[in-house]
């Protein structure tokens, strides 16, 4: 059977024999960018990504300094060629515009998930199963202990936290990443009639979402006067102490992250009042189910708990191993 190699080179996935890199953190001649979180984007000469990801990258990085740099906005499920490669993007369900990539050469399909989430969301395209022969699977929550509670239960718990704070005359402050998690909780609360204020860093991302068809109800920017009584504030965790928050005085704070399952170890020093496991990643059972659903005959795990997830997949009868730096594998 024809072979399709993949390698982890200089901290990035690379398809040998081509110019194509996947989620390269440093500048490359040509790179696929799965989504616009800071650890996945770079100032590449050519960028392959969805239109929302391209727009979010421009928001975060600014316009390219070199006119020759270009971004190729690609629709989901629209095949195109790159030399001898046939490429197709699939929705990843992680944040708006997030994508998986399938690369075919010589009749063999390599699939790379990037960060993905199989749970339905309000603000990202639904995750699609990507059929492939060889799967490169992100392993962020690749330990059996990472099993997220049902999302409805988590959202209900967050609402109780918000309601309790408001009833006590406090401002509920929810710490959520500026891209993805913040829009998800704002969409949920806003649709239920809660009045929300978004930190300027979040509100700037909200505008990009609105430009791509995801408008948020009952949300305005946090200004110098601070929130009014009865309003909920959403702010990125690293900006909780920023100048924009100086007028949010009597507050009660919760962080929204999948790592809340480890809250005793991770959040004891953050000064938050609560932590809720609201995640935009696949949990351990979802990772295993997804690997099986793709029909891949081989699985390579990357990032996070790659070794542990590979071992767990082998126990499920899947041929799996972690992808190691500078080791080229001739697959199939």
Phi, psi and omega per residue, in radians:
X1 nan 2.488 3.121
X2 -1.014 2.668 -3.088
X3 -1.878 2.540 3.023
X4 -2.225 1.871 -3.104
X5 -1.457 2.714 3.018
X6 -2.493 2.563 3.126
X7 -2.486 2.699 3.016
X8 -1.797 1.894 -2.996
X9 -2.227 2.158 3.094
X10 0.960 0.717 3.079
X11 1.369 0.172 -3.110
X12 -2.436 2.604 3.032
X13 -1.277 2.418 -3.099
X14 -2.415 2.426 3.020
X15 -1.626 1.801 -3.074
X16 -1.013 2.595 -3.116
X17 1.386 0.181 3.120
X18 -2.503 3.027 3.083
X19 -1.597 0.023 -2.958
X20 -1.477 2.148 2.972
X21 -1.960 2.773 -3.130
X22 -2.132 2.067 3.128
X23 0.913 0.823 3.128
X24 -1.284 2.261 -3.126
X25 -1.333 -0.306 3.117
X26 -2.080 2.821 -3.027
X27 -0.977 2.307 3.091
X28 -2.303 2.866 3.092
X29 -1.122 -0.684 3.132
X30 -2.623 2.231 -3.112
X31 -2.511 2.437 2.935
X32 -1.465 2.301 3.086
X33 -1.992 2.017 -3.041
X34 -1.242 -0.603 3.112
X35 -2.886 3.063 -2.922
X36 -1.708 0.322 2.992
X37 -1.164 2.592 -2.956
X38 -1.018 -0.512 -3.105
X39 -1.473 0.096 -3.140
X40 -2.096 -0.124 -3.039
X41 -1.891 2.752 3.104
X42 -2.770 2.905 -3.136
X43 -1.576 1.297 -3.085
X44 -1.433 2.771 3.077
X45 -1.198 -0.685 3.040
X46 -2.306 2.282 -3.117
X47 -2.090 2.301 3.035
X48 -1.894 2.072 -3.111
X49 -2.880 2.972 3.053
X50 -1.300 2.854 3.137
X51 -1.041 -0.781 3.094
X52 -1.070 -0.672 3.121
X53 -1.144 -0.718 3.092
X54 -1.053 -0.768 3.141
X55 -1.138 -0.718 3.132
X56 -1.199 -0.593 3.057
X57 -1.127 -0.740 3.110
X58 -1.105 -0.668 3.089
X59 -1.081 -0.703 -3.055
X60 -1.461 -0.619 -3.053
X61 -1.831 -0.275 -3.025
X62 1.476 3.041 3.102
X63 -1.160 2.545 3.114
X64 -0.988 2.389 3.133
X65 -1.263 -0.562 3.126
X66 -1.701 2.240 -3.118
X67 -1.120 -0.414 -3.103
X68 -1.334 -0.279 3.080
X69 -1.187 2.408 -3.107
X70 -2.450 2.647 3.065
X71 -2.072 2.333 -3.140
X72 -1.830 1.694 3.096
X73 -1.198 2.271 -3.071
X74 -2.172 2.413 3.050
X75 -1.440 2.689 3.021
X76 -1.060 2.486 3.033
X77 1.081 0.431 3.088
X78 -1.934 1.840 -3.067
X79 -1.267 2.532 3.031
X80 -2.631 2.876 -3.071
X81 -1.872 2.614 3.006
X82 -2.412 1.742 -3.001
X83 0.960 -2.132 -3.107
X84 -1.630 0.231 3.140
X85 -1.759 2.481 2.980
X86 -1.923 2.203 -2.968
X87 -2.122 2.484 3.100
X88 -2.568 2.389 3.130
X89 -1.797 2.535 3.113
X90 -2.213 2.520 3.120
X91 -1.084 2.466 -3.086
X92 -1.886 -0.301 3.085
X93 1.260 0.229 -3.061
X94 -1.514 -1.065 3.013
X95 -2.441 3.047 3.128
X96 -0.957 2.234 3.101
X97 1.430 -0.042 -3.108
X98 -1.151 2.519 -3.014
X99 -2.476 2.629 2.892
X100 -1.733 2.804 3.126
X101 -2.260 2.371 3.017
X102 -2.004 2.210 -3.106
X103 -2.052 2.121 -3.138
X104 -1.953 2.409 3.037
X105 -2.631 2.296 3.120
X106 0.980 0.622 3.052
X107 1.420 0.075 3.133
X108 -2.014 2.330 -3.066
X109 -1.875 2.166 3.042
X110 -1.793 2.222 3.107
X111 -2.010 2.365 3.097
X112 -2.151 2.155 -3.056
X113 -1.383 -0.582 -2.858
X114 1.056 -2.884 3.039
X115 -1.253 2.337 -3.119
X116 -2.570 2.842 -3.139
X117 -2.525 2.188 -3.108
X118 -1.544 -0.174 3.105
X119 -1.339 2.431 3.102
X120 -1.067 2.528 3.102
X121 -2.275 2.925 3.100
X122 -1.550 -0.396 -2.910
X123 -2.167 0.164 3.086
X124 -2.362 2.681 3.124
X125 -1.146 2.471 -3.113
X126 -1.055 2.404 3.135
X127 -1.108 2.405 3.084
X128 -1.917 2.504 3.006
X129 -1.301 2.304 -3.067
X130 -1.881 1.717 3.113
X131 -1.066 2.391 3.138
X132 -2.823 2.919 3.089
X133 -1.556 -0.681 3.128
X134 -2.210 2.208 -3.070
X135 -1.947 2.237 2.974
X136 -1.777 1.982 -2.909
X137 -1.999 2.161 3.071
X138 -1.191 2.560 -2.921
X139 -2.211 0.498 -3.040
X140 -0.893 -0.856 -3.139
X141 -1.941 0.842 -3.022
X142 -1.500 0.541 3.030
X143 -2.018 2.520 -3.097
X144 -0.995 -0.436 -3.107
X145 -1.276 -0.249 -3.113
X146 -1.553 1.513 3.083
X147 -2.148 1.925 -3.085
X148 -1.333 2.476 3.026
X149 -1.108 2.830 3.055
X150 -0.921 2.411 -3.052
X151 -1.043 -0.665 3.128
X152 -1.032 -0.660 3.132
X153 -1.188 -0.704 3.132
X154 -1.127 -0.783 3.136
X155 -1.119 -0.656 3.103
X156 -1.126 -0.682 3.115
X157 -1.150 -0.678 3.095
X158 -1.118 -0.735 3.116
X159 -1.090 -0.693 3.103
X160 -1.092 -0.716 3.091
X161 -1.048 -0.808 3.137
X162 -1.083 -0.825 -3.106
X163 -1.102 -0.714 3.137
X164 -1.123 -0.740 3.130
X165 -1.107 -0.794 -3.124
X166 -1.108 -0.694 -3.129
X167 -1.177 -0.413 3.105
X168 -1.619 0.130 3.111
X169 1.359 0.330 3.127
X170 -1.808 2.767 3.021
X171 -1.595 2.078 3.062
X172 -1.258 2.225 3.097
X173 -2.033 2.066 -3.132
X174 -1.854 2.128 3.131
X175 -1.565 2.064 -3.075
X176 -2.614 2.492 -3.132
X177 -0.966 2.468 -3.028
X178 -1.077 -0.524 3.135
X179 -1.970 1.947 3.036
X180 1.900 -1.306 -3.081
X181 -1.135 -0.714 -3.132
X182 -1.084 -0.779 -3.137
X183 -1.160 -0.607 -3.127
X184 -1.125 -0.805 -3.116
X185 -1.298 -0.577 3.075
X186 -1.132 -0.728 3.117
X187 -1.094 -0.724 -3.121
X188 -1.151 -0.891 -3.089
X189 -1.219 -0.728 -3.122
X190 -1.073 -0.687 3.141
X191 -1.147 -0.419 3.128
X192 -1.591 0.023 3.073
X193 1.704 -0.006 3.060
X194 -1.194 2.417 3.067
X195 -1.559 2.177 -3.005
X196 -2.120 2.586 3.007
X197 -2.060 2.298 3.132
X198 -1.867 2.297 3.025
X199 -0.902 2.558 -3.121
X200 -0.886 -0.632 3.120
X201 -1.143 -0.617 3.091
X202 -1.302 -0.739 -3.076
X203 -1.113 -0.580 3.096
X204 -1.122 -0.677 3.079
X205 -1.215 -0.650 3.101
X206 -0.972 -0.669 -3.125
X207 -1.120 -0.671 3.099
X208 -1.154 -0.710 3.078
X209 -1.028 -0.787 -3.116
X210 -1.087 -0.656 3.118
X211 -1.113 -0.368 -3.140
X212 -1.947 0.477 2.942
X213 1.563 0.145 3.128
X214 -2.000 1.539 3.134
X215 -1.553 2.514 -3.101
X216 -1.939 2.238 -3.125
X217 -1.453 2.600 2.992
X218 0.992 0.621 -3.128
X219 -2.173 2.275 3.031
X220 -2.339 2.918 -3.097
X221 -1.343 2.508 3.012
X222 -1.259 2.133 -3.098
X223 -1.961 -2.980 -3.057
X224 -1.157 -0.415 3.139
X225 -1.392 -0.224 3.139
X226 1.398 3.137 -3.095
X227 -1.310 2.691 3.007
X228 -1.512 2.812 3.081
X229 -0.972 2.402 3.113
X230 1.592 0.001 -3.121
X231 -1.722 2.665 3.113
X232 -1.851 2.363 3.141
X233 -1.888 2.332 3.068
X234 -2.055 2.223 -3.027
X235 -2.510 2.529 3.051
X236 -1.123 2.544 -3.095
X237 -0.950 -0.707 -3.067
X238 -1.334 -0.096 3.137
X239 -1.985 0.245 -3.118
X240 -1.095 -0.442 3.126
X241 -1.843 0.297 -3.082
X242 -1.326 2.936 -3.109
X243 -1.045 -0.575 -3.127
X244 -1.106 -0.318 -3.089
X245 -1.729 0.069 -3.014
X246 -1.138 -0.444 -3.129
X247 -1.631 0.077 3.052
X248 -1.657 1.494 -2.933
X249 -1.547 -1.175 -3.102
X250 -1.459 1.701 -2.994
X251 -2.217 2.806 2.986
X252 -2.306 2.209 -2.889
X253 -2.034 2.405 3.056
X254 -2.342 2.510 3.083
X255 -1.837 2.437 -3.107
X256 -1.957 1.925 -3.087
X257 -2.890 2.578 3.065
X258 -1.054 -0.468 3.138
X259 -1.222 -0.066 3.058
X260 -1.057 -0.353 3.032
X261 -1.089 -0.372 3.071
X262 -1.893 0.508 -2.941
X263 -1.019 -0.546 -3.140
X264 -1.067 -0.658 -3.103
X265 -1.505 -0.598 -2.936
X266 -1.678 -0.458 -2.955
X267 -2.082 0.123 -3.113
X268 -1.062 -0.479 -3.087
X269 -1.818 0.073 -3.090
X270 -1.478 -0.239 3.139
X271 1.304 0.406 3.102
X272 -1.593 2.737 3.135
X273 -1.544 -0.386 -3.113
X274 -2.765 2.785 3.068
X275 -2.401 2.323 -3.085
X276 -2.154 2.321 -3.071
X277 -1.391 1.103 3.028
X278 -1.621 2.027 -3.018
X279 -2.214 2.638 2.995
X280 -1.943 0.450 3.029
X281 -2.030 2.806 3.010
X282 -1.309 2.397 3.050
X283 -1.481 -3.118 -3.025
X284 -1.032 -0.887 3.128
X285 -1.047 -0.626 3.137
X286 -1.176 -0.640 3.099
X287 -1.089 -0.784 -3.135
X288 -1.141 -0.791 3.135
X289 -1.081 -0.713 -3.096
X290 -1.162 -0.763 3.128
X291 -0.983 -0.721 3.128
X292 -1.207 -0.686 -3.042
X293 -1.164 -0.480 -3.118
X294 -1.233 -0.369 -3.085
X295 1.346 0.197 -3.111
X296 -1.126 2.427 3.087
X297 -1.505 -0.193 3.104
X298 -2.577 2.478 -3.118
X299 -2.240 2.280 3.061
X300 -1.991 2.182 -3.094
X301 -1.720 2.482 -3.127
X302 -2.427 2.654 3.077
X303 1.131 2.773 3.081
X304 1.035 -2.350 -3.088
X305 -1.606 1.083 -3.029
X306 -1.135 -0.778 -3.112
X307 -1.143 -0.762 -3.102
X308 -1.174 -0.707 3.139
X309 -1.169 -0.707 3.115
X310 -1.041 -0.746 3.119
X311 -1.100 -0.702 3.130
X312 -1.160 -0.659 3.116
X313 -1.176 -0.662 3.089
X314 -1.090 -0.648 3.109
X315 -1.135 -0.379 3.099
X316 -1.598 0.090 3.110
X317 1.539 0.225 3.139
X318 -1.736 2.308 3.081
X319 -1.244 1.876 -2.997
X320 -2.477 2.601 3.047
X321 -2.800 2.701 3.088
X322 -1.294 2.556 3.068
X323 -1.504 2.166 -3.016
X324 -1.847 2.513 -3.138
X325 -0.935 2.338 3.042
X326 1.087 0.398 3.057
X327 -2.006 2.008 -3.133
X328 -1.588 2.324 -3.113
X329 -1.969 2.260 2.984
X330 -1.565 1.888 -2.951
X331 -1.557 2.595 3.131
X332 1.059 nan nan
